[in-house]
Amino acid sequence: MKKNKILIVYGTRYGATTGTAEEIAKVLQDEELDVKVVNLKKEKVRDIAEYELIIIGSGIQINRWTSKAEGFLKRFSRELENKKVALFVSSGAQGLPDHDGDPEEIGRARRKYLEEKASKYNLHPISMGLFGGIWDYNNMPFWAKKFMGPLKLELKAAGIKETKPGVYDTRNWDAIQNWAKELAKELANPPIINGEMSELAKCN
Ligand SMILES: Cc1cc2nc3c(=O)[nH]c(=O)nc-3n(C[C@H](O)[C@H](O)[C@H](O)COP(=O)(O)O)c2cc1C
């Protein structure tokens, strides 16, 4: 049987989105799906016609997606309108206080980084994931290190995983895996709305 082809493209500044994209790919591959992962900083995508689902991810910095991920949305916006699409971001909102984040801040992040992005490009994603990220104090700009000094103390005090000295990882792997599993289910069983397959489910 022909396997569903899935493309995951992403932009990252500090590396969190790489790990998240790879974890999503692993879950989808375990579901027998054919997945290609592209770091947009390293590789250009010229054509998306062959893919049934495109997953687009980005890290967030000062409320912005990376320019590569934003550029992908801009370049392929017309085609993406008629494709199954899922979006995800790596964000500081998903972490602290008390590890899973402040619900108000999470709501704001979801609206600003995912819902507004989808509507800007006229997309109707089948799913949108807000995930945690990395605070890498060895690799951030000087101004940010200074500005984010107090946060470092909070991360330490909260016992957030320090993967290397000065690197704090707020990603919740269970949440990432569950999101990917739900996506795989959605592909296998497209939602039926009013007795008919949704327009998106009919794509491809
Ligand atoms: C200088 C700086 C600014 C940030 N600004 C935001 C922000 O505005 N909103 C947010 O949710 N997360 C913010 N973050 C957290 C990042 O989203 C997090 O570090 C994530 O891992 C970035 O993804 P990446 O590692 O794939 O680049 C910021 C992080 C840094 C270092």
The ligand as an SDF file (V2000), in Angstrom:
LIG
                    3D

 31 33  0  0  0  0  0  0  0  0999 V2000
   16.3000   36.2020   23.3880 C   0  0  0  0  0  0  0  0  0  0  0  0
   15.1070   35.2990   23.5250 C   0  0  0  0  0  0  0  0  0  0  0  0
   13.8260   35.8030   23.3150 C   0  0  0  0  0  0  0  0  0  0  0  0
   12.7140   34.9630   23.4550 C   0  0  0  0  0  0  0  0  0  0  0  0
   11.4610   35.4760   23.2270 N   0  0  0  0  0  0  0  0  0  0  0  0
   10.3760   34.6580   23.3860 C   0  0  0  0  0  0  0  0  0  0  0  0
    9.0670   35.1690   23.1670 C   0  0  0  0  0  0  0  0  0  0  0  0
    8.8500   36.3320   22.8210 O   0  0  0  0  0  0  0  0  0  0  0  0
    8.0260   34.3280   23.3400 N   0  0  0  0  0  0  0  0  0  0  0  0
    8.2030   33.0200   23.6890 C   0  0  0  0  0  0  0  0  0  0  0  0
    7.2200   32.3080   23.8470 O   0  0  0  0  0  0  0  0  0  0  0  0
    9.4370   32.5000   23.8700 N   0  0  0  0  0  0  0  0  0  0  0  0
   10.5240   33.2850   23.7330 C   0  0  0  0  0  0  0  0  0  0  0  0
   11.7810   32.7780   23.9140 N   0  0  0  0  0  0  0  0  0  0  0  0
   11.9440   31.3370   24.2450 C   0  0  0  0  0  0  0  0  0  0  0  0
   12.2340   30.5640   22.9740 C   0  0  0  0  0  0  0  0  0  0  0  0
   11.0500   30.4260   22.2590 O   0  0  0  0  0  0  0  0  0  0  0  0
   12.8370   29.2080   23.2900 C   0  0  0  0  0  0  0  0  0  0  0  0
   14.1530   29.4850   23.6470 O   0  0  0  0  0  0  0  0  0  0  0  0
   12.8030   28.2200   22.1330 C   0  0  0  0  0  0  0  0  0  0  0  0
   13.6170   27.1490   22.4730 O   0  0  0  0  0  0  0  0  0  0  0  0
   13.2360   28.8030   20.8080 C   0  0  0  0  0  0  0  0  0  0  0  0
   13.1840   27.8120   19.8160 O   0  0  0  0  0  0  0  0  0  0  0  0
   14.5250   27.2970   19.1320 P   0  0  0  0  0  0  0  0  0  0  0  0
   15.3720   26.7290   20.2560 O   0  0  0  0  0  0  0  0  0  0  0  0
   14.1130   26.2550   18.1720 O   0  0  0  0  0  0  0  0  0  0  0  0
   15.1780   28.4690   18.4860 O   0  0  0  0  0  0  0  0  0  0  0  0
   12.9020   33.6000   23.7960 C   0  0  0  0  0  0  0  0  0  0  0  0
   14.1920   33.1010   23.9830 C   0  0  0  0  0  0  0  0  0  0  0  0
   15.2890   33.9280   23.8550 C   0  0  0  0  0  0  0  0  0  0  0  0
   16.6490   33.3640   24.0680 C   0  0  0  0  0  0  0  0  0  0  0  0
  1  2  1  0
  2  3  1  0
  2 30  2  0
  3  4  2  0
  4  5  1  0
  4 28  1  0
  5  6  2  0
  6  7  1  0
  6 13  1  0
  7  8  2  0
  7  9  1  0
  9 10  1  0
 10 11  2  0
 10 12  1  0
 12 13  2  0
 13 14  1  0
 14 15  1  0
 14 28  1  0
 15 16  1  0
 16 17  1  0
 16 18  1  0
 18 19  1  0
 18 20  1  0
 20 21  1  0
 20 22  1  0
 22 23  1  0
 23 24  1  0
 24 25  2  0
 24 26  1  0
 24 27  1  0
 28 29  2  0
 29 30  1  0
 30 31  1  0
M  END
$$$$
